[in-house]
């Protein structure tokens, strides 16, 4: 059952409330135990099934990505680019397609700049469900090939990223299929929340002082917030870390609301080129609740950090580089205390970038 937080309407299934607000699961699962039981990483994302609102129906063994020391950055890196399709979006795709399978869906539809489309297409193939993915005409060909090789239909759309979403929604409203949106579907956020559970487990059921994450539609950012909040509410941890977002200049609605806009444009970080995030208010609420922040990163800083990552053995796509670049900026601004435990999320593989 889904519920609208704005008007309290409930639905068996729908991609958006009639009032226009995103929907959530009517009940938030929490474990009965007030401390962590044995968690087996071999169960993947469902190692913490007590927190998940969807049973496992579709899986490629995803989850429990490495948390590795990055001494040159005085931080730990969460390597979410080592998933089956090369991005953290597999977390959300596994739960979204599991829910689609529960509902008996025959065709899913998604709009994406590449990574989410590849994840949805791949997990749809695993589930035996048809997929139709809308992408910008300028999307990287490696990402298109990943979608097509999974058997999905690719629909190229001229214009902005927002135009891609509009074309996709027109198709959904015309009955093209079930909207497996990484921006709207609550199952997707339940999936991205698993990153928080893994980080806490890898910290021996503590949490870092701060987590720095790329921020576009907020699928990783809000997932982390929901996951860490659930852990605290369950009594498995004692607090929620500060959440620090990294946006791309020119596509930074959250950072621009909190700070003055630079007026520049970062086209390298193509995975977070979102000017109108669906859950903008939720992102701002999460920042306020965690004493967090969001800043815009330049193309020059992104390029420098990408080269630095590659030379250190972290083969990521350009969008990933905004997070460690933002870490340096946060330290320069005095946002982070010296010696703070910081985790930086690396979200997508350079093999597709």
C-alpha positions as CSV (number, residue, x, y, z in Angstrom):
1,X,0.0,0.0,0.0
2,X,1.2,3.5,-0.9
3,X,0.4,6.7,0.9
4,X,0.7,10.4,0.1
5,X,2.5,12.4,2.8
6,X,0.9,15.6,1.6
7,X,-2.8,14.7,1.5
8,X,-2.9,11.2,3.2
9,X,-4.5,9.5,0.2
10,X,-3.7,5.8,-0.2
11,X,-3.3,3.6,-3.3
12,X,-2.6,0.0,-4.0
13,X,-0.3,1.2,-6.8
14,X,0.2,4.5,-8.6
15,X,3.3,6.4,-9.7
16,X,2.2,9.8,-8.3
17,X,-0.6,11.0,-6.1
18,X,-3.5,12.8,-7.8
19,X,-2.4,15.9,-5.8
20,X,1.0,15.7,-7.6
21,X,3.1,14.7,-4.6
22,X,5.4,11.7,-4.6
23,X,4.1,8.6,-2.8
24,X,5.7,6.5,0.0
25,X,5.0,3.1,1.4
26,X,2.2,3.3,3.9
27,X,4.2,1.5,6.5
28,X,7.9,1.9,7.2
29,X,9.4,-1.5,8.3
30,X,11.7,-1.5,11.4
31,X,13.3,-4.6,13.0
32,X,11.9,-5.9,16.2
33,X,15.4,-6.3,17.7
34,X,16.8,-3.2,19.3
35,X,20.4,-4.2,18.3
36,X,21.8,-5.7,15.2
37,X,21.5,-9.4,14.8
38,X,23.9,-11.5,12.7
39,X,23.9,-9.8,9.2
40,X,25.2,-12.0,6.4
41,X,26.6,-10.0,3.5
42,X,25.9,-13.1,1.2
43,X,22.3,-12.1,1.3
44,X,23.2,-8.8,-0.5
45,X,20.8,-5.9,-0.1
46,X,18.4,-8.2,1.8
47,X,20.9,-8.9,4.5
48,X,18.9,-6.1,6.3
49,X,15.5,-7.4,5.1
50,X,13.9,-6.1,8.3
51,X,14.2,-2.6,6.9
52,X,13.0,-3.3,3.4
53,X,9.4,-2.9,2.3
54,X,9.8,-5.3,-0.7
55,X,10.7,-9.0,-0.7
56,X,13.5,-10.2,-2.9
57,X,12.2,-11.3,-6.3
58,X,14.9,-9.9,-8.7
59,X,18.5,-9.9,-7.8
60,X,22.0,-10.2,-9.3
61,X,23.8,-10.5,-6.0
62,X,24.1,-6.8,-5.6
63,X,25.2,-5.0,-2.4
64,X,27.9,-4.9,0.2
65,X,30.3,-2.8,-1.9
66,X,33.7,-2.1,-0.5
67,X,34.4,0.6,2.0
68,X,38.1,1.4,1.5
69,X,40.6,3.8,3.1
70,X,41.6,6.7,0.9
71,X,44.5,8.3,2.8
72,X,45.2,10.9,0.2
73,X,41.7,12.3,0.9
74,X,41.7,11.6,4.6
75,X,38.4,9.8,4.1
76,X,36.9,6.4,3.3
77,X,35.4,5.7,-0.1
78,X,32.3,3.7,-0.6
79,X,32.8,2.0,-3.9
80,X,29.3,1.9,-5.3
81,X,30.6,1.8,-8.8
82,X,31.4,-1.9,-8.6
83,X,27.7,-3.0,-8.9
84,X,26.6,-5.4,-11.7
85,X,25.8,-2.5,-14.1
86,X,28.5,-0.2,-12.8
87,X,26.5,2.2,-10.7
88,X,24.8,2.6,-7.3
89,X,21.5,2.7,-9.2
90,X,21.4,-1.1,-9.0
91,X,20.4,-0.7,-5.4
92,X,17.2,1.0,-6.4
93,X,16.6,-1.1,-9.5
94,X,16.7,-4.4,-7.6
95,X,13.9,-3.3,-5.3
96,X,11.9,-1.5,-8.0
97,X,11.9,-4.5,-10.3
98,X,11.2,-6.7,-7.3
99,X,8.1,-4.6,-6.6
100,X,7.2,-4.7,-10.3
101,X,7.5,-8.5,-10.3
102,X,5.2,-8.6,-7.2
103,X,2.6,-6.6,-9.1
104,X,2.8,-8.7,-12.2
105,X,4.0,-5.8,-14.4
106,X,4.7,-6.7,-18.0
107,X,6.5,-3.5,-19.2
108,X,8.5,-0.9,-17.3
109,X,9.2,2.6,-18.5
110,X,12.0,4.9,-17.2
111,X,13.7,8.2,-18.2
112,X,17.4,8.5,-17.5
113,X,20.7,10.1,-18.4
114,X,22.2,6.6,-18.6
115,X,23.0,4.8,-15.3
116,X,19.4,4.4,-14.0
117,X,18.3,3.3,-17.5
118,X,21.0,0.7,-17.7
119,X,20.1,-0.5,-14.2
120,X,16.4,-0.7,-14.8
121,X,16.9,-2.4,-18.2
122,X,19.3,-5.0,-16.7
123,X,17.1,-5.9,-13.8
124,X,14.0,-5.9,-16.0
125,X,15.9,-8.5,-18.2
126,X,16.6,-10.5,-15.1
127,X,12.9,-10.4,-14.2
128,X,11.7,-11.3,-17.7
129,X,10.0,-7.9,-17.9
130,X,10.1,-5.7,-21.0
131,X,11.7,-2.2,-20.6
132,X,11.4,1.0,-22.5
133,X,14.1,3.6,-21.6
134,X,13.9,7.3,-22.6
135,X,17.3,9.0,-22.8
136,X,18.8,12.4,-24.0
137,X,20.1,12.3,-27.6
138,X,23.6,13.2,-26.2
139,X,23.7,10.3,-23.8
140,X,27.1,8.4,-23.8
141,X,27.0,5.5,-26.2
142,X,28.4,3.1,-23.7
143,X,25.4,3.6,-21.5
144,X,23.0,3.2,-24.5
145,X,24.7,-0.1,-25.4
146,X,24.3,-1.3,-21.9
147,X,20.5,-0.6,-22.1
148,X,20.2,-2.1,-25.6
149,X,22.2,-5.3,-24.8
150,X,19.7,-6.0,-22.0
151,X,17.0,-6.1,-24.6
152,X,15.3,-2.8,-23.7
153,X,14.0,-0.3,-26.2
154,X,15.8,3.0,-26.2
155,X,13.9,6.2,-27.0
156,X,16.1,9.2,-27.7
157,X,14.7,12.6,-27.0
158,X,15.9,16.0,-28.2
159,X,16.3,18.8,-25.8
160,X,17.0,19.1,-22.1
161,X,17.0,16.4,-19.4
162,X,13.5,17.8,-18.4
163,X,12.3,17.2,-22.0
164,X,13.3,13.5,-21.6
165,X,11.1,13.2,-18.5
166,X,8.2,15.0,-20.2
167,X,8.4,12.6,-23.2
168,X,8.5,9.6,-20.8
169,X,5.5,10.8,-18.8
170,X,3.5,11.3,-22.0
171,X,4.2,7.6,-22.8
172,X,3.3,6.5,-19.3
173,X,0.0,8.4,-19.4
174,X,-0.7,6.8,-22.8
175,X,-0.4,3.4,-21.3
176,X,3.2,2.5,-22.4
177,X,4.0,0.7,-19.1
178,X,4.6,0.9,-15.4
179,X,6.8,3.9,-14.4
180,X,9.9,2.6,-12.8
181,X,11.2,6.0,-12.0
182,X,14.3,6.5,-9.9
183,X,12.9,10.0,-9.0
184,X,9.3,9.0,-8.1
185,X,9.2,5.3,-7.2
186,X,9.4,4.8,-3.4
187,X,10.9,1.3,-3.9
188,X,13.9,2.9,-5.6
189,X,14.6,5.0,-2.5
190,X,14.2,1.9,-0.3
191,X,16.9,0.4,-2.4
192,X,19.4,3.3,-2.2
193,X,18.8,3.4,1.6
194,X,20.8,0.1,1.8
195,X,24.0,2.0,1.4
196,X,23.5,3.5,4.8
197,X,22.9,0.1,6.4
198,X,26.1,-1.2,4.8
199,X,28.2,1.8,5.9
200,X,26.9,1.4,9.5
201,X,27.7,-2.3,9.5
202,X,31.2,-1.6,8.0
203,X,31.7,0.9,10.9
204,X,30.8,-1.9,13.4
205,X,27.3,-0.4,13.8
206,X,28.5,3.2,14.3
207,X,28.2,6.0,11.8
208,X,30.8,8.4,10.3
209,X,30.7,12.1,11.2
210,X,29.7,13.0,7.6
211,X,28.9,11.4,4.2
212,X,29.6,13.4,1.0
213,X,27.5,12.4,-2.0
214,X,26.7,13.4,-5.5
215,X,23.3,15.2,-5.7
216,X,21.0,15.3,-8.6
217,X,17.5,14.0,-8.2
218,X,18.6,13.0,-4.7
219,X,18.2,9.2,-5.0
220,X,21.5,8.5,-3.2
221,X,21.2,11.5,-0.9
222,X,17.7,10.8,0.3
223,X,18.3,7.1,0.4
224,X,21.2,7.7,2.8
225,X,19.1,10.0,4.9
226,X,16.3,7.4,5.1
227,X,18.6,4.6,5.8
228,X,20.6,6.3,8.6
229,X,17.4,7.6,10.1
230,X,15.9,4.1,10.2
231,X,19.0,2.8,11.9
232,X,18.8,5.5,14.5
233,X,15.0,5.0,15.1
234,X,15.6,1.2,15.4
235,X,18.2,1.9,18.1
236,X,20.9,0.2,16.0
237,X,23.0,3.4,15.9
238,X,22.8,6.5,18.0
239,X,22.8,9.3,15.4
240,X,22.5,10.3,11.8
241,X,25.7,11.6,10.1
242,X,25.9,15.0,8.4
243,X,24.9,14.7,4.8
244,X,26.9,16.9,2.4
245,X,25.8,17.2,-1.2
246,X,27.8,17.8,-4.3
247,X,26.1,19.3,-7.3
248,X,27.3,20.4,-10.7
249,X,27.5,24.2,-11.4
250,X,24.7,25.2,-13.6
251,X,22.5,22.3,-12.4
252,X,22.6,23.1,-8.7
253,X,19.1,24.1,-7.5
254,X,19.8,23.0,-3.9
255,X,23.2,24.6,-3.6
256,X,21.9,27.8,-5.3
257,X,19.1,28.0,-2.7
258,X,21.6,27.7,0.1
259,X,24.4,29.8,-1.4
260,X,24.9,32.3,-4.2
261,X,24.9,30.9,-7.7
262,X,28.3,31.0,-9.5
263,X,26.7,31.5,-12.9
264,X,29.1,28.9,-14.4
265,X,28.1,25.5,-15.9
266,X,29.6,22.1,-15.3
267,X,28.8,19.8,-18.2
268,X,31.2,17.0,-17.2
269,X,29.1,15.7,-14.4
270,X,26.3,14.6,-16.8
271,X,24.7,12.1,-14.3
272,X,23.4,14.9,-12.0
273,X,22.3,17.5,-14.6
274,X,18.9,18.0,-12.8
275,X,17.5,21.5,-12.5
276,X,14.2,20.6,-11.0
277,X,14.5,17.6,-8.6
278,X,11.2,16.0,-7.8
279,X,11.9,15.8,-4.1
280,X,13.5,19.2,-3.7
281,X,11.8,19.9,-0.4
282,X,12.7,16.6,1.0
283,X,16.3,17.1,0.1
284,X,16.3,20.5,1.9
285,X,14.6,19.0,4.9
286,X,17.3,16.2,5.1
287,X,20.1,18.9,4.9
288,X,18.5,20.8,7.7
289,X,17.8,17.8,9.8
290,X,21.5,16.6,9.6
291,X,23.2,20.0,9.8
292,X,24.2,19.2,6.2
293,X,24.9,21.3,3.2
294,X,25.1,21.3,-0.6
295,X,27.6,23.1,-2.8
296,X,28.1,23.4,-6.6
297,X,31.3,22.0,-8.1
298,X,33.0,23.5,-11.2
299,X,34.0,21.5,-14.3
300,X,37.6,22.4,-13.6
301,X,37.5,20.9,-10.1
302,X,35.6,17.9,-11.4
303,X,38.2,17.2,-14.1
304,X,41.1,17.7,-11.6
305,X,39.5,15.3,-9.1
306,X,38.7,12.7,-11.8
307,X,42.3,12.6,-12.8
308,X,43.4,12.3,-9.2
309,X,40.9,9.4,-8.6
310,X,42.1,7.5,-11.7
311,X,45.7,7.9,-10.7
312,X,44.9,6.5,-7.3
313,X,43.2,3.5,-8.8
314,X,39.6,4.5,-8.5
315,X,38.3,4.2,-12.1
316,X,35.1,6.2,-11.9
317,X,33.0,8.3,-14.3
318,X,33.2,12.1,-14.2
319,X,30.0,12.5,-12.1
320,X,31.7,10.6,-9.2
321,X,34.5,13.2,-9.0
322,X,32.2,16.0,-7.8
323,X,32.0,14.3,-4.4
324,X,35.7,14.2,-3.5
325,X,36.0,17.7,-5.1
326,X,33.3,18.9,-2.8
327,X,35.0,17.3,0.2
328,X,38.0,19.5,-0.4
329,X,35.8,22.6,-0.7
330,X,33.9,21.7,2.5
331,X,37.2,21.4,4.4
332,X,38.4,24.8,3.0
333,X,35.2,26.4,4.2
334,X,35.6,24.9,7.6
335,X,32.4,22.9,7.4
336,X,34.3,19.7,8.5
337,X,36.4,19.6,11.6
338,X,39.9,18.3,11.3
339,X,40.0,14.6,12.0
340,X,36.3,14.0,11.2
341,X,35.4,10.6,10.0
342,X,34.1,11.1,6.5
343,X,32.8,8.7,3.9
344,X,32.7,9.7,0.3
345,X,30.3,7.8,-2.1
346,X,31.7,7.0,-5.5
347,X,28.6,6.3,-7.6
348,X,29.5,5.2,-11.2
349,X,32.1,3.3,-13.1
350,X,34.5,4.8,-15.6
351,X,33.9,1.8,-17.9
352,X,30.6,3.5,-18.9
353,X,31.9,7.1,-18.8
